[in-house]
Amino acid sequence: MHWCIAIPFLVCLLSAAVLVVVYNPNPQRPYRAIVSWIHRGAGIALIGLPLLAMVVNIRDTKVYLRNLKEGLLWSFDDVIWLMKMPLQMLRPKTELPEEGKFNAGEKLNFMMTTGTWPLFAVTGLLIWHSDSVVVPWLLHISLAAFALPLVMGHIFMATVNPATRVGLSGMWSGLVDRHWASHHYRRWFRENFAAAAAPRRRGSRDSDDTAPRPTRPRTWSVATRGVRSPPRSTADARPPVWSSPRACG
């Protein structure tokens, strides 16, 4: 779903920038029609691909609805997080409130995307097929100007900012580092996965109090069905160390 929205939106944004900056001052420049059709094709993809993704993954409808609810519901902690985030980027030791599955910045981007998506579609179709395009064109451009700062901030946090770009691996493989997730989405991680990630009680039959722990970071899936630990490799396997002398023979 993320790819079905992100790629067409970026193509629309880039092609629109070329049309406005390069061709609006001089519409007679060559290749304008090609850029225009690229913009229209990306617009059609932006309308159709998310719907196609929902149909293909119809079994995940409940997940989409939960994400929709999570993205639209705000708490006081979200407001505090949004106010403290610029300070935290300057002073990494600044403590932020616990985040759920989406932090406040992601919620803003989510609300912008879901709110402007139908408006982009309607105004784009009106510009394409209507004889009177001044009002739809102005609204279309205004929506793009409104969305641009949030989109650029989202891209910056996902690809440039060292503290958050770690999560970009989730878009490629569905996996992110467990420790990164527990730090950046503390409430979500604690409510769903902390019990499974907690070390076993010292002295239990399955504990290993002497052997060093493996240094390889463990990863957790953030796919639509939740987070789970991948199978451990044979390199991590160790014979159990029994805590009872009688059990040792």
N, C-alpha and C positions, 0 to 999 in steps of 0.2 A: 504493500500500500504506500509506504514511504517513497519508494522509487517511482511508482506510478504517478505520484504528485510532484516530486522534486524535479525529475528530468524534464517533463513538459513545461513546468513553471519556469525553470531556468532558461529553456530555449525561447519561450515566449518573452521573457524579460530581456534577453540579449538581442533578439530580433527586433523587439519594439524599440530598444535603445538605438539600433542602427537606423531604423525607419525615421525616428524623430530627429536624431542628430545629423545623419548623413543626407537623407532624402527629403525631409520636410523643407529645408531651405531651397533645395533644387530637385524637384520631382523628376526631372528629365535625365538624371544620372542613370547609367546603365545598371542592369541587374536588380532594379527595384522590384520588379514583379516576382523574381525568385525569392527575395527576402520576405516579401509580403506573403507568398504562399507557404514559406517555412513557418511564419508566424501563425497563419491560419491552421496549418496542419498540427502544430504544437498545441494550439487552442482546442482543436477537436480531440487530441490525445488527452489533454487535461480534463476534458469533460468525460470522455469514454473510458479511459484506462482505470481510474479508481472504481468506477461502477463494475467494470469487467473483473477487477481483482476481488470485489466483494462477492460476485456471482461464482467465480472459480473457487473461492474459499468460503462458501456458504456455511460450512460447519463452524466457522469462527465468528458468526454473527454476534454471539453473546460477547465475545472478546471486543469486537468493534463497539458494541453498545457500552461496555464497561469503560473502554478508553474514552468514548465520547463523554460519558458522565464524569470521569476523572478529570478530563481536560477542561470542562466547563465549570466545575465546582471550585470555588475559591474559599480559602480560610484566612484568618488573621495572620497566620504564619507565612502564607504566600505573600501578603503585602509587605511584611517585615523583610522577607527574603529579597523581594524586588528592590527595596530601599537600601539594603545592606550590600547587595551584590557588587555595585561599582566600587565600594570601599574595600570589599574582600579581594577584588582584582588588584588593588593597589597595596593592600596589606593582607597577605595570605593567612595570617593568624586570626583574622576577624571571624568570629563564630556566626554561622548562619543557622536559621531554624531547620529542623528536620524536614526533608522533602519526601513527598509521596512518589508515585510512579512517574510523575512529571513535575519539574520544578516550575516556578512562576514564570520564568522566561519562556519555557517551552509551552506553557499554557497560553501565554500571549500569542505566540506564533501559531499555536493550534487554533485559537479563536479567530485570528486574522485569516488563516487559510480557509476554515469552514465558513466564515462569514462572507469573504470576498469571492469564493469559488463560484457560487451561482450568479453573482452580480457580474463577474468577468464573463461568464458564459452568455448571459442575456445581452449585455452591452456589445460584446464581440459579434454576436449573431446579428444584432441590429445594424452595426456598422457595415457588416458584410452584405446584408440583403436589403437595407432600407435606403431610400433616396435622401431622407433627412437625417444626417449623421452627426450634426454639430453637438447636440445634447448628449447622445450616447458616447461620442468620442471624448467629450470633456469628462464625463463620469468615468469612463474607462481609464483615461490618463490619471485622474485623481485617485482612483483605487490603486493604480500602480505606484504612484508617489507615496501613498499611505503605507503600502505593503513593503516598499523597498527597504526602509531602515530595519524593520523586524527581520526580513529575509537575510539581509547582510549581517545582522547581529547573530542570527542563527547559524549562518555559514561560518562566521568567524569563530564562534564557540565550538563548532563541530570539527573544524579543520586546522585552526591556527592556535587557539588558546591551549597551552600545554596541559592544564589541569583537566580540561573537558574533552579534548580530542581523542583521548583513550577510548571513549565510548563509540567512536566511529566504526570500530571493528564489528560492532553489533549489526551494522547495515550490510556488512560483507558476509559474515559467517554466522550471525545469530548468537555469538558468544562475546562476553565482556569479562574482564577480570573481576573476581569476587570481591577483592578488597576495594577496588575502585567503586563498584556498585554500592558496597556497604558504607562508603564515605559520602558519595554524592547523592544517594537516594536512601538515606538512613531509615526513615520510617517504613518505606516500602520494603526494603530488605529485611528489616527487623520483623515486620508483620508476616512475611511470607517465607523467609528462608533462613532466619537466624538460628532456629532450632536445629535445622539440618546441618548448618555450618559450624555449630558450636562443637568444641572438642569434647571427647568422651571424658567421663568423670575419672579422675586419677584413682588408680588402684582397681579399676574394673577389670574383668577378664579380657576385654578387648583392648585395653590401653597398653601403650608402649612408653614406659617412663624412662627408658635408657637410650634407645636408638634415636639418632637425630632425625628431625622431620625433613622431608624432601623440600628442597629450595625452589623447585619448579612451581611457578604461580598456577593455581587452579582457576579455571574459568567456569563461568556460569552462563547458561543460555538466557537471552532476553527475547526469545521468540514469542509469538503471540500466545503460546500456551504456558508461558511462565519461565522460571529459572530452574535449571537442574544441573547437577554436576555430571561432566562427561566421565566415561569409564576410566578408571585409573590404569596406567600402563603397568606392565610387568616390572618395570624398574622401581615402581613405588611399593611393590608388594613386599611385606616382611612377615616372617613367622611371628605368631603372637607370643608375647612375653607374659606368662602367667604370674599373677601376684601371690598365689598361694603355694607354699613349699610342698604341700601334699599333692597339689595338682601337677607339680613338676616331677613327681615320681618318688 
